[in-house]
Amino acid sequence: MEHTLGPNDPRVRERAYRLWEEEGRPDHRHLDHWAQATREIEEEDRRNAGGPRVNSPDAGLAVPNDAAARNQREAAEHLGQSSVPSDS
């Protein structure tokens, strides 16, 4: 199930607040900051969709599921190296 960012998502609220502060706390820009924060977090979530969440029990143990990582594992297996984690 995919998580949809809503108005009460603390990540968006905190990111929008940080953006507002970084811009010098301008008036009447809250919707811009909120939209930017939402876009940034959605992009981060898309990039991280294949791996564990930062606070999950498996964080830092999973191997990225992308073509470059697969190619590296396959090359290492072909060369007989066991230091690269496998998909299993």
N, CA, C and O atoms as a printed pandas DataFrame, in Angstrom:
     atom_number atom_name residue_name chain_id  residue_number  x_coord  y_coord  z_coord
0              1         N          MET        A               1    0.834   -1.181    0.000
1              2        CA          MET        A               1    0.000    0.000    0.000
2              3         C          MET        A               1    0.879    1.245    0.000
3              4         O          MET        A               1    1.787    1.374    0.821
4              5         N          GLU        A               2    0.606    2.149   -0.917
5              6        CA          GLU        A               2    1.397    3.356   -1.058
6              7         C          GLU        A               2    0.888    4.438   -0.128
7              8         O          GLU        A               2   -0.321    4.625    0.011
8              9         N          HIS        A               3    1.799    5.150    0.507
9             10        CA          HIS        A               3    1.452    6.222    1.420
10            11         C          HIS        A               3    1.242    7.505    0.621
11            12         O          HIS        A               3    2.083    7.872   -0.199
12            13         N          THR        A               4    0.138    8.177    0.855
13            14        CA          THR        A               4   -0.143    9.452    0.206
14            15         C          THR        A               4    0.127   10.563    1.205
15            16         O          THR        A               4   -0.341   10.525    2.343
16            17         N          LEU        A               5    0.886   11.548    0.763
17            18        CA          LEU        A               5    1.194   12.671    1.636
18            19         C          LEU        A               5   -0.040   13.533    1.816
19            20         O          LEU        A               5   -0.673   13.944    0.844
20            21         N          GLY        A               6   -0.370   13.799    3.049
21            22        CA          GLY        A               6   -1.545   14.607    3.343
22            23         C          GLY        A               6   -1.184   15.846    4.128
23            24         O          GLY        A               6   -0.014   16.076    4.433
24            25         N          PRO        A               7   -2.180   16.642    4.456
25            26        CA          PRO        A               7   -1.927   17.899    5.164
26            27         C          PRO        A               7   -1.380   17.708    6.575
27            28         O          PRO        A               7   -0.819   18.644    7.146
28            29         N          ASN        A               8   -1.529   16.533    7.138
29            30        CA          ASN        A               8   -1.028   16.290    8.496
30            31         C          ASN        A               8    0.267   15.500    8.529
31            32         O          ASN        A               8    0.708   15.090    9.603
32            33         N          ASP        A               9    0.890   15.276    7.371
33            34        CA          ASP        A               9    2.135   14.517    7.331
34            35         C          ASP        A               9    3.243   15.355    7.976
35            36         O          ASP        A               9    3.556   16.441    7.489
36            37         N          PRO        A              10    3.829   14.867    9.051
37            38        CA          PRO        A              10    4.846   15.666    9.750
38            39         C          PRO        A              10    6.090   15.916    8.910
39            40         O          PRO        A              10    6.765   16.928    9.100
40            41         N          ARG        A              11    6.405   15.016    7.986
41            42        CA          ARG        A              11    7.584   15.245    7.144
42            43         C          ARG        A              11    7.394   16.474    6.264
43            44         O          ARG        A              11    8.312   17.277    6.103
44            45         N          VAL        A              12    6.203   16.617    5.697
45            46        CA          VAL        A              12    5.929   17.765    4.837
46            47         C          VAL        A              12    5.918   19.042    5.668
47            48         O          VAL        A              12    6.505   20.051    5.276
48            49         N          ARG        A              13    5.260   18.994    6.795
49            50        CA          ARG        A              13    5.178   20.170    7.659
50            51         C          ARG        A              13    6.581   20.638    8.077
51            52         O          ARG        A              13    6.878   21.831    8.019
52            53         N          GLU        A              14    7.424   19.719    8.490
53            54        CA          GLU        A              14    8.778   20.075    8.928
54            55         C          GLU        A              14    9.625   20.588    7.771
55            56         O          GLU        A              14   10.370   21.555    7.927
56            57         N          ARG        A              15    9.515   19.941    6.602
57            58        CA          ARG        A              15   10.285   20.382    5.439
58            59         C          ARG        A              15    9.822   21.757    4.982
59            60         O          ARG        A              15   10.651   22.610    4.667
60            61         N          ALA        A              16    8.514   21.987    4.941
61            62        CA          ALA        A              16    7.990   23.291    4.525
62            63         C          ALA        A              16    8.442   24.386    5.494
63            64         O          ALA        A              16    8.781   25.492    5.072
64            65         N          TYR        A              17    8.446   24.077    6.774
65            66        CA          TYR        A              17    8.902   25.046    7.772
66            67         C          TYR        A              17   10.376   25.380    7.555
67            68         O          TYR        A              17   10.774   26.543    7.616
68            69         N          ARG        A              18   11.179   24.350    7.301
69            70        CA          ARG        A              18   12.612   24.573    7.070
70            71         C          ARG        A              18   12.832   25.437    5.820
71            72         O          ARG        A              18   13.667   26.342    5.824
72            73         N          LEU        A              19   12.079   25.150    4.753
73            74        CA          LEU        A              19   12.190   25.948    3.528
74            75         C          LEU        A              19   11.819   27.410    3.795
75            76         O          LEU        A              19   12.487   28.324    3.310
76            77         N          TRP        A              20   10.758   27.623    4.562
77            78        CA          TRP        A              20   10.317   28.966    4.920
78            79         C          TRP        A              20   11.412   29.708    5.685
79            80         O          TRP        A              20   11.696   30.874    5.410
80            81         N          GLU        A              21   12.021   29.016    6.647
81            82        CA          GLU        A              21   13.102   29.641    7.425
82            83         C          GLU        A              21   14.310   29.942    6.550
83            84         O          GLU        A              21   14.915   31.007    6.666
84            85         N          GLU        A              22   14.663   29.000    5.668
85            86        CA          GLU        A              22   15.827   29.194    4.798
86            87         C          GLU        A              22   15.645   30.382    3.859
87            88         O          GLU        A              22   16.627   31.009    3.462
88            89         N          GLU        A              23   14.409   30.698    3.502
89            90        CA          GLU        A              23   14.125   31.831    2.617
90            91         C          GLU        A              23   13.931   33.135    3.383
91            92         O          GLU        A              23   13.563   34.153    2.796
92            93         N          GLY        A              24   14.173   33.107    4.673
93            94        CA          GLY        A              24   14.069   34.334    5.459
94            95         C          GLY        A              24   12.681   34.613    5.991
95            96         O          GLY        A              24   12.352   35.759    6.295
96            97         N          ARG        A              25   11.864   33.581    6.107
97            98        CA          ARG        A              25   10.513   33.683    6.657
98            99         C          ARG        A              25    9.626   34.688    5.918
99           100         O          ARG        A              25    9.021   35.559    6.543
100          101         N          PRO        A              26    9.547   34.568    4.589
101          102        CA          PRO        A              26    8.718   35.524    3.833
102          103         C          PRO        A              26    7.225   35.296    4.075
103          104         O          PRO        A              26    6.789   34.180    4.359
104          105         N          ASP        A              27    6.459   36.373    3.958
105          106        CA          ASP        A              27    4.999   36.295    4.080
106          107         C          ASP        A              27    4.393   35.746    2.796
107          108         O          ASP        A              27    4.953   35.909    1.712
108          109         N          HIS        A              28    3.266   35.106    2.929
109          110        CA          HIS        A              28    2.434   34.674    1.802
110          111         C          HIS        A              28    3.111   33.669    0.867
111          112         O          HIS        A              28    2.771   33.625   -0.315
112          113         N          ARG        A              29    4.046   32.871    1.351
113          114        CA          ARG        A              29    4.705   31.864    0.520
114          115         C          ARG        A              29    4.443   30.455    1.041
115          116         O          ARG        A              29    5.061   29.499    0.571
116          117         N          HIS        A              30    3.538   30.317    2.002
117          118        CA          HIS        A              30    3.328   29.021    2.649
118          119         C          HIS        A              30    2.886   27.949    1.661
119          120         O          HIS        A              30    3.305   26.799    1.790
120          121         N          LEU        A              31    2.064   28.285    0.692
121          122        CA          LEU        A              31    1.624   27.276   -0.276
122          123         C          LEU        A              31    2.770   26.825   -1.175
123          124         O          LEU        A              31    2.857   25.653   -1.541
124          125         N          ASP        A              32    3.653   27.767   -1.530
125          126        CA          ASP        A              32    4.825   27.408   -2.333
126          127         C          ASP        A              32    5.744   26.467   -1.561
127          128         O          ASP        A              32    6.228   25.472   -2.101
128          129         N          HIS        A              33    5.977   26.793   -0.295
129          130        CA          HIS        A              33    6.854   25.950    0.522
130          131         C          HIS        A              33    6.237   24.568    0.736
131          132         O          HIS        A              33    6.934   23.554    0.699
132          133         N          TRP        A              34    4.949   24.541    0.955
133          134        CA          TRP        A              34    4.266   23.262    1.169
134          135         C          TRP        A              34    4.357   22.404   -0.097
135          136         O          TRP        A              34    4.639   21.208   -0.019
136          137         N          ALA        A              35    4.118   23.013   -1.256
137          138        CA          ALA        A              35    4.179   22.271   -2.521
138          139         C          ALA        A              35    5.593   21.767   -2.787
139          140         O          ALA        A              35    5.773   20.627   -3.217
140          141         N          GLN        A              36    6.591   22.601   -2.536
141          142        CA          GLN        A              36    7.978   22.184   -2.737
142          143         C          GLN        A              36    8.342   21.047   -1.787
143          144         O          GLN        A              36    8.978   20.077   -2.197
144          145         N          ALA        A              37    7.948   21.160   -0.542
145          146        CA          ALA        A              37    8.234   20.105    0.435
146          147         C          ALA        A              37    7.575   18.798    0.017
147          148         O          ALA        A              37    8.190   17.737    0.116
148          149         N          THR        A              38    6.344   18.863   -0.444
149          150        CA          THR        A              38    5.636   17.665   -0.890
150          151         C          THR        A              38    6.356   17.026   -2.064
151          152         O          THR        A              38    6.559   15.812   -2.083
152          153         N          ARG        A              39    6.747   17.841   -3.052
153          154        CA          ARG        A              39    7.474   17.302   -4.219
154          155         C          ARG        A              39    8.776   16.634   -3.807
155          156         O          ARG        A              39    9.081   15.535   -4.270
156          157         N          GLU        A              40    9.551   17.287   -2.938
157          158        CA          GLU        A              40   10.837   16.735   -2.505
158          159         C          GLU        A              40   10.652   15.399   -1.792
159          160         O          GLU        A              40   11.394   14.450   -2.046
160          161         N          ILE        A              41    9.680   15.325   -0.913
161          162        CA          ILE        A              41    9.467   14.093   -0.144
162          163         C          ILE        A              41    8.929   12.984   -1.043
163          164         O          ILE        A              41    9.322   11.827   -0.899
164          165         N          GLU        A              42    8.031   13.329   -1.973
165          166        CA          GLU        A              42    7.540   12.317   -2.914
166          167         C          GLU        A              42    8.682   11.756   -3.741
167          168         O          GLU        A              42    8.733   10.550   -3.981
168          169         N          GLU        A              43    9.603   12.612   -4.184
169          170        CA          GLU        A              43   10.762   12.152   -4.960
170          171         C          GLU        A              43   11.653   11.256   -4.105
171          172         O          GLU        A              43   12.113   10.217   -4.577
172          173         N          GLU        A              44   11.899   11.638   -2.868
173          174        CA          GLU        A              44   12.694   10.797   -1.967
174          175         C          GLU        A              44   12.028    9.445   -1.767
175          176         O          GLU        A              44   12.696    8.412   -1.780
176          177         N          ASP        A              45   10.708    9.449   -1.582
177          178        CA          ASP        A              45    9.978    8.199   -1.394
178          179         C          ASP        A              45   10.077    7.314   -2.632
179          180         O          ASP        A              45   10.217    6.096   -2.515
180          181         N          ARG        A              46   10.006    7.927   -3.831
181          182        CA          ARG        A              46   10.146    7.134   -5.070
182          183         C          ARG        A              46   11.528    6.509   -5.160
183          184         O          ARG        A              46   11.661    5.340   -5.521
184          185         N          ARG        A              47   12.571    7.294   -4.828
185          186        CA          ARG        A              47   13.944    6.767   -4.890
186          187         C          ARG        A              47   14.147    5.643   -3.879
187          188         O          ARG        A              47   14.892    4.700   -4.144
188          189         N          ASN        A              48   13.498    5.735   -2.739
189          190        CA          ASN        A              48   13.690    4.761   -1.669
190          191         C          ASN        A              48   12.684    3.621   -1.689
191          192         O          ASN        A              48   12.714    2.761   -0.809
192          193         N          ALA        A              49   11.801    3.598   -2.668
193          194        CA          ALA        A              49   10.714    2.614   -2.690
194          195         C          ALA        A              49   11.217    1.172   -2.703
195          196         O          ALA        A              49   10.552    0.291   -2.159
196          197         N          GLY        A              50   12.358    0.916   -3.302
197          198        CA          GLY        A              50   12.842   -0.455   -3.392
198          199         C          GLY        A              50   13.602   -0.925   -2.171
199          200         O          GLY        A              50   13.859   -2.121   -2.036
200          201         N          GLY        A              51   13.966   -0.035   -1.290
201          202        CA          GLY        A              51   14.778   -0.425   -0.146
202          203         C          GLY        A              51   14.048   -0.243    1.161
203          204         O          GLY        A              51   12.899    0.196    1.178
204          205         N          PRO        A              52   14.697   -0.574    2.248
205          206        CA          PRO        A              52   14.061   -0.460    3.563
206          207         C          PRO        A              52   13.942    0.991    3.987
207          208         O          PRO        A              52   14.705    1.840    3.528
208          209         N          ARG        A              53   13.005    1.275    4.845
209          210        CA          ARG        A              53   12.870    2.606    5.431
210          211         C          ARG        A              53   14.026    2.809    6.402
211          212         O          ARG        A              53   14.596    1.845    6.913
212          213         N          VAL        A              54   14.360    4.047    6.647
213          214        CA          VAL        A              54   15.504    4.374    7.497
214          215         C          VAL        A              54   15.400    3.731    8.871
215          216         O          VAL        A              54   16.410    3.270    9.403
216          217         N          ASN        A              55   14.233    3.688    9.452
217          218        CA          ASN        A              55   14.078    3.156   10.800
218          219         C          ASN        A              55   13.616    1.707   10.836
219          220         O          ASN        A              55   13.244    1.202   11.896
220          221         N          SER        A              56   13.636    1.032    9.691
221          222        CA          SER        A              56   13.182   -0.354    9.676
222          223         C          SER        A              56   14.267   -1.268   10.240
223          224         O          SER        A              56   15.435   -0.882   10.291
224          225         N          PRO        A              57   13.895   -2.476   10.664
225          226        CA          PRO        A              57   14.885   -3.407   11.212
226          227         C          PRO        A              57   15.956   -3.800   10.197
227          228         O          PRO        A              57   17.072   -4.155   10.577
228          229         N          ASP        A              58   15.617   -3.737    8.895
229          230        CA          ASP        A              58   16.567   -4.139    7.861
230          231         C          ASP        A              58   17.363   -2.973    7.286
231          232         O          ASP        A              58   18.133   -3.164    6.345
232          233         N          ALA        A              59   17.197   -1.791    7.821
233          234        CA          ALA        A              59   17.879   -0.628    7.266
234          235         C          ALA        A              59   19.380   -0.858    7.232
235          236         O          ALA        A              59   19.984   -1.299    8.210
236          237         N          GLY        A              60   19.961   -0.551    6.092
237          238        CA          GLY        A              60   21.399   -0.710    5.920
238          239         C          GLY        A              60   21.814   -2.111    5.536
239          240         O          GLY        A              60   22.991   -2.333    5.252
240          241         N          LEU        A              61   20.898   -3.071    5.515
241          242        CA          LEU        A              61   21.256   -4.443    5.199
242          243         C          LEU        A              61   20.813   -4.856    3.798
243          244         O          LEU        A              61   21.344   -5.818    3.242
244          245         N          ALA        A              62   19.867   -4.157    3.234
245          246        CA          ALA        A              62   19.339   -4.534    1.927
246          247         C          ALA        A              62   20.255   -4.038    0.821
247          248         O          ALA        A              62   20.956   -3.037    0.974
248          249         N          VAL        A              63   20.239   -4.748   -0.286
249          250        CA          VAL        A              63   21.004   -4.370   -1.462
250          251         C          VAL        A              63   20.051   -3.645   -2.405
251          252         O          VAL        A              63   18.940   -4.123   -2.637
252          253         N          PRO        A              64   20.462   -2.497   -2.955
253          254        CA          PRO        A              64   19.570   -1.789   -3.863
254          255         C          PRO        A              64   19.157   -2.672   -5.031
255          256         O          PRO        A              64   19.971   -3.430   -5.558
256          257         N          ASN        A              65   17.910   -2.579   -5.432
257          258        CA          ASN        A              65   17.406   -3.389   -6.525
258          259         C          ASN        A              65   17.402   -2.552   -7.795
259          260         O          ASN        A              65   16.341   -2.189   -8.302
260          261         N          ASP        A              66   18.575   -2.252   -8.302
261          262        CA          ASP        A              66   18.671   -1.512   -9.544
262          263         C          ASP        A              66   19.666   -2.202  -10.470
263          264         O          ASP        A              66   20.403   -3.093  -10.048
264          265         N          ALA        A              67   19.682   -1.794  -11.708
265          266        CA          ALA        A              67   20.493   -2.458  -12.722
266          267         C          ALA        A              67   21.977   -2.401  -12.392
267          268         O          ALA        A              67   22.677   -3.399  -12.564
268          269         N          ALA        A              68   22.476   -1.265  -11.923
269          270        CA          ALA        A              68   23.909   -1.140  -11.620
270          271         C          ALA        A              68   24.313   -2.102  -10.503
271          272         O          ALA        A              68   25.359   -2.746  -10.587
272          273         N          ALA        A              69   23.499   -2.199   -9.472
273          274        CA          ALA        A              69   23.812   -3.104   -8.365
274          275         C          ALA        A              69   23.758   -4.560   -8.828
275          276         O          ALA        A              69   24.606   -5.368   -8.449
276          277         N          ARG        A              70   22.759   -4.890   -9.647
277          278        CA          ARG        A              70   22.668   -6.262  -10.162
278          279         C          ARG        A              70   23.880   -6.587  -11.021
279          280         O          ARG        A              70   24.451   -7.672  -10.904
280          281         N          ASN        A              71   24.278   -5.654  -11.884
281          282        CA          ASN        A              71   25.454   -5.885  -12.732
282          283         C          ASN        A              71   26.704   -6.088  -11.895
283          284         O          ASN        A              71   27.530   -6.947  -12.204
284          285         N          GLN        A              72   26.846   -5.305  -10.840
285          286        CA          GLN        A              72   28.011   -5.446   -9.967
286          287         C          GLN        A              72   28.007   -6.815   -9.291
287          288         O          GLN        A              72   29.044   -7.474   -9.219
288          289         N          ARG        A              73   26.841   -7.248   -8.795
289          290        CA          ARG        A              73   26.760   -8.562   -8.151
290          291         C          ARG        A              73   27.069   -9.677   -9.133
291          292         O          ARG        A              73   27.813  -10.607   -8.821
292          293         N          GLU        A              74   26.481   -9.575  -10.344
293          294        CA          GLU        A              74   26.711  -10.618  -11.341
294          295         C          GLU        A              74   28.174  -10.678  -11.748
295          296         O          GLU        A              74   28.718  -11.769  -11.918
296          297         N          ALA        A              75   28.825   -9.523  -11.908
297          298        CA          ALA        A              75   30.242   -9.513  -12.268
298          299         C          ALA        A              75   31.079  -10.124  -11.152
299          300         O          ALA        A              75   32.001  -10.895  -11.417
300          301         N          ALA        A              76   30.762   -9.784   -9.914
301          302        CA          ALA        A              76   31.500  -10.335   -8.780
302          303         C          ALA        A              76   31.311  -11.851   -8.698
303          304         O          ALA        A              76   32.260  -12.587   -8.429
304          305         N          GLU        A              77   30.069  -12.316   -8.934
305          306        CA          GLU        A              77   29.816  -13.758   -8.918
306          307         C          GLU        A              77   30.580  -14.453  -10.029
307          308         O          GLU        A              77   31.123  -15.541   -9.834
308          309         N          HIS        A              78   30.623  -13.825  -11.194
309          310        CA          HIS        A              78   31.343  -14.392  -12.330
310          311         C          HIS        A              78   32.832  -14.509  -12.025
311          312         O          HIS        A              78   33.481  -15.469  -12.439
312          313         N          LEU        A              79   33.365  -13.542  -11.309
313          314        CA          LEU        A              79   34.786  -13.550  -10.959
314          315         C          LEU        A              79   35.070  -14.377   -9.716
315          316         O          LEU        A              79   36.225  -14.532   -9.318
316          317         N          GLY        A              80   34.021  -14.909   -9.104
317          318        CA          GLY        A              80   34.205  -15.769   -7.943
318          319         C          GLY        A              80   34.402  -15.008   -6.638
319          320         O          GLY        A              80   34.893  -15.575   -5.662
320          321         N          GLN        A              81   34.037  -13.763   -6.609
321          322        CA          GLN        A              81   34.155  -12.980   -5.390
322          323         C          GLN        A              81   32.900  -13.148   -4.576
323          324         O          GLN        A              81   31.799  -13.159   -5.126
324          325         N          SER        A              82   33.046  -13.280   -3.273
325          326        CA          SER        A              82   31.871  -13.466   -2.431
326          327         C          SER        A              82   31.587  -12.237   -1.570
327          328         O          SER        A              82   30.710  -12.289   -0.708
328          329         N          SER        A              83   32.306  -11.131   -1.781
329          330        CA          SER        A              83   32.127   -9.982   -0.905
330          331         C          SER        A              83   30.926   -9.117   -1.281
331          332         O          SER        A              83   30.550   -8.225   -0.520
332          333         N          VAL        A              84   30.321   -9.365   -2.440
333          334        CA          VAL        A              84   29.157   -8.570   -2.855
334          335         C          VAL        A              84   27.906   -9.321   -2.498
335          336         O          VAL        A              84   27.775  -10.487   -2.869
336          337         N          PRO        A              85   26.964   -8.700   -1.784
337          338        CA          PRO        A              85   25.730   -9.396   -1.388
338          339         C          PRO        A              85   24.906   -9.825   -2.589
339          340         O          PRO        A              85   24.947   -9.188   -3.641
340          341         N          SER        A              86   24.173  -10.888   -2.430
341          342        CA          SER        A              86   23.292  -11.367   -3.491
342          343         C          SER        A              86   21.877  -10.904   -3.247
343          344         O          SER        A              86   21.580  -10.318   -2.206
344          345         N          ASP        A              87   20.979  -11.169   -4.224
345          346        CA          ASP        A              87   19.580  -10.778   -4.098
346          347         C          ASP        A              87   18.820  -11.631   -3.101
347          348         O          ASP        A              87   17.769  -11.205   -2.621
348          349         N          SER        A              88   19.302  -12.804   -2.774
349          350        CA          SER        A              88   18.558  -13.701   -1.911
350          351         C          SER        A              88   18.674  -13.368   -0.455
351          352         O          SER        A              88   18.089  -14.055    0.383
